[in-house]
Amino acid sequence: MTDGKGLNPAGPELAAMLPQGVLREVEPRHLEEPRGRYHGQAGLLAAPRNVEEVAAVVRACAEARVGIVPLGGGTGLVAGQVMPDGPAPLLLSLERMTAIRDIHADENVMLAEAGATLQAARDAAQGAGRLFPLSLASQGTATIGGVMSTNAGGVNALRYGTARALCLGIEAVMPDGRILHDLKRLRKDNTGYDLRDLLIGAEGTLGIITAASLRLVQPPAGIGVALMVVPDPGAALRLLAQAQARFGECVTAFELISGQGPRFLAETYPELRQPFETPPDWMVLIELGLPDGLDPDTALETLFGDGLEAGLVMDGLIAQSGQQAADFWRLREEIPEGNRRIGAISSHDISLPLSEVPRFITDAGAMLAAMGDMRINCFGHLGDGNLHYNVFPAQGRDRAEYDELRGSVQEAVHQMVVERGGSFSAEHGVGRLKVRDLERWGDPVRLAAMRGIKAALDPLGIMNPGAVLA
Ligand SMILES: Cc1cc2nc3c(=O)[nH]c(=O)nc-3n(C[C@H](O)[C@H](O)[C@H](O)COP(=O)(O)OP(=O)(O)OC[C@H]3O[C@@H](n4cnc5c(N)ncnc54)[C@H](O)[C@@H]3O)c2cc1C
């Protein structure tokens, strides 16, 4: 029996077609997403042990016309991993495919299975004297399959690029159950259309990534971390340019923090150690990863001195120990938790051409002030032009009071972003949360090509139904 969309719910008939031992009990964690806005459903949960079992599960789902929702660590922020309505899907969890298959330290390559956490991959690289430089606050739970499927960015994308730039090859199961063996260790391979690039960022709508071949780098010899207080975001950008002029690619992170983030944390998370007694209106967290022979403290002092002289820096702290560096990073990485505890009216993961960032922050602030009494927490990966621009109720008011305003806030922010050549989803993806935004703001030719690709690779529409494309 099929529903109106032509897919069946996952149930006993499908269960009988699956390889022995792949089914597991669905637990609450499998159906939740970090922001708590969507609650998923699952007819069955399969956790295969190897790529052949994944292929067998997908073949069975294709035969039974059952939708598949691939699941990594469940940390995705756009609800791609949870399907709240439609015929109950089969959740395909990669939680039992966690092996680091191989490390070729001499080639700077690691082969990791999709269910390995990003932290486990980073630890394995470190064990071999290398660095896997993708770094997210969620890395203890987010998986290699998840970071590839969302093309995750994180704090070091400025220096090393997003997940796509760190992936040399992919092993995947396509929607018809065939296995794509493209787990290459090559840096050059111009042999036609690149399925690896298509599967990266596809959010589970074109196939299931089962393993990836990852690019490793030599870890920097010295790392320096500082917080510098800046007068405004424009000054922060000029400071970035100064830092890059002096230290080039050694600027590994450049994060903008508005005073609202630390203020929210002081309110909701008083036990967190804060570096400044009164949070400054704007500061940047700068990380330098330097080669042998360059002292991180001296480099940061030089940068601070240059910035002070140019009027770009007003105050600052250079981490004097690993612990202090970790505290600075902790402040930055706990900002989303502070936001969660306050409760946003609307959150935006946007990117803009770098030179547009300061004017956007001023103009969007003025626009929202005209719409109502709201607080803004703007922070993020400034070096990538990627802002997390989140809007909150005024002090003492409840977010439910803003229910009617939510849609217009989101629309107005995205409109302003798109008009300035930006993106309404910089690093989190489209998932289910931004399907309408993609339809509204996406280039029509690109959308048509995306639909054509989806129809060609997944004609039955079983892969993550309703995610990315309506
Ligand atoms: C505290 C916090 C901080 C974060 N910081 C960042 C950040 O700095 N930068 C950033 O980019 N993101 C960030 N994220 C978002 C999130 O961690 C990333 O999107 C991450 O890549 C998701 O990985 P996951 O394993 O949890 O995937 P999931 O949440 O399980 O899935 C995400 C999407 O990928 C699909 N998928 C998962 N595994 C596979 C697979 N093997 N094959 C095919 N499809 C698959 C799912 O169906 C879903 O559509 C953050 C999230 C949190 C909670």
The ligand as a MOL file (V3000), in Angstrom:
LIG
                    3D

  0  0  0     0  0            999 V3000
M  V30 BEGIN CTAB
M  V30 COUNTS 53 58 0 0 0
M  V30 BEGIN ATOM
M  V30 1 C 26.9490 23.0240 19.1460 0
M  V30 2 C 26.9640 22.8840 17.6460 0
M  V30 3 C 27.9400 23.5500 16.9180 0
M  V30 4 C 27.9680 23.4250 15.5220 0
M  V30 5 N 28.9340 24.1060 14.8290 0
M  V30 6 C 28.9790 24.0030 13.4990 0
M  V30 7 C 29.9700 24.7050 12.7440 0
M  V30 8 O 30.7780 25.4420 13.2850 0
M  V30 9 N 29.9700 24.5460 11.4000 0
M  V30 10 C 29.0650 23.7420 10.7630 0
M  V30 11 O 29.1310 23.6310 9.5310 0
M  V30 12 N 28.1180 23.0790 11.4430 0
M  V30 13 C 28.0420 23.1860 12.7840 0
M  V30 14 N 27.0780 22.5160 13.4720 0
M  V30 15 C 26.0920 21.6980 12.7550 0
M  V30 16 C 26.4140 20.1830 12.6890 0
M  V30 17 O 27.2730 19.7690 13.7090 0
M  V30 18 C 26.9800 19.8330 11.3310 0
M  V30 19 O 25.9990 20.0540 10.3530 0
M  V30 20 C 27.4800 18.3790 11.2100 0
M  V30 21 O 28.1070 18.2590 9.9780 0
M  V30 22 C 26.3720 17.3320 11.2900 0
M  V30 23 O 26.9660 16.0550 11.4500 0
M  V30 24 P 26.1320 14.8360 12.0570 0
M  V30 25 O 26.9600 13.6260 11.9910 0
M  V30 26 O 25.5970 15.1980 13.3960 0
M  V30 27 O 24.9590 14.7220 10.9990 0
M  V30 28 P 23.4050 14.5330 11.2170 0
M  V30 29 O 22.8640 15.6600 12.0280 0
M  V30 30 O 23.1090 13.1770 11.7000 0
M  V30 31 O 22.8950 14.6750 9.7130 0
M  V30 32 C 23.0120 15.8780 9.0060 0
M  V30 33 C 22.5270 15.6590 7.5640 0
M  V30 34 O 23.4020 14.7810 6.8800 0
M  V30 35 C 22.7300 13.5810 6.4970 0
M  V30 36 N 23.6650 12.4830 6.7550 0
M  V30 37 C 24.2620 12.1540 7.9260 0
M  V30 38 N 25.1110 11.1490 7.7390 0
M  V30 39 C 25.0480 10.8090 6.4320 0
M  V30 40 C 25.7030 9.8430 5.6180 0
M  V30 41 N 26.6010 9.0010 6.1190 0
M  V30 42 N 25.3890 9.7940 4.2980 0
M  V30 43 C 24.4860 10.6350 3.7570 0
M  V30 44 N 23.8400 11.5640 4.4850 0
M  V30 45 C 24.1300 11.6630 5.7980 0
M  V30 46 C 21.4700 13.5360 7.3320 0
M  V30 47 O 20.4420 12.8220 6.6760 0
M  V30 48 C 21.1570 15.0040 7.4690 0
M  V30 49 O 20.5130 15.4710 6.3230 0
M  V30 50 C 27.0050 22.6360 14.8600 0
M  V30 51 C 26.0260 21.9620 15.6180 0
M  V30 52 C 25.9970 22.0860 16.9870 0
M  V30 53 C 24.9430 21.3540 17.7540 0
M  V30 END ATOM
M  V30 BEGIN BOND
M  V30 1 1 1 2
M  V30 2 1 2 3
M  V30 3 2 2 52
M  V30 4 2 3 4
M  V30 5 1 4 5
M  V30 6 1 4 50
M  V30 7 2 5 6
M  V30 8 1 6 7
M  V30 9 1 6 13
M  V30 10 2 7 8
M  V30 11 1 7 9
M  V30 12 1 9 10
M  V30 13 2 10 11
M  V30 14 1 10 12
M  V30 15 2 12 13
M  V30 16 1 13 14
M  V30 17 1 14 15
M  V30 18 1 14 50
M  V30 19 1 15 16
M  V30 20 1 16 17
M  V30 21 1 16 18
M  V30 22 1 18 19
M  V30 23 1 18 20
M  V30 24 1 20 21
M  V30 25 1 20 22
M  V30 26 1 22 23
M  V30 27 1 23 24
M  V30 28 2 24 25
M  V30 29 1 24 26
M  V30 30 1 24 27
M  V30 31 1 27 28
M  V30 32 2 28 29
M  V30 33 1 28 30
M  V30 34 1 28 31
M  V30 35 1 31 32
M  V30 36 1 32 33
M  V30 37 1 33 34
M  V30 38 1 33 48
M  V30 39 1 34 35
M  V30 40 1 35 36
M  V30 41 1 35 46
M  V30 42 1 36 37
M  V30 43 1 36 45
M  V30 44 2 37 38
M  V30 45 1 38 39
M  V30 46 1 39 40
M  V30 47 2 39 45
M  V30 48 1 40 41
M  V30 49 2 40 42
M  V30 50 1 42 43
M  V30 51 2 43 44
M  V30 52 1 44 45
M  V30 53 1 46 47
M  V30 54 1 46 48
M  V30 55 1 48 49
M  V30 56 2 50 51
M  V30 57 1 51 52
M  V30 58 1 52 53
M  V30 END BOND
M  V30 END CTAB
M  END
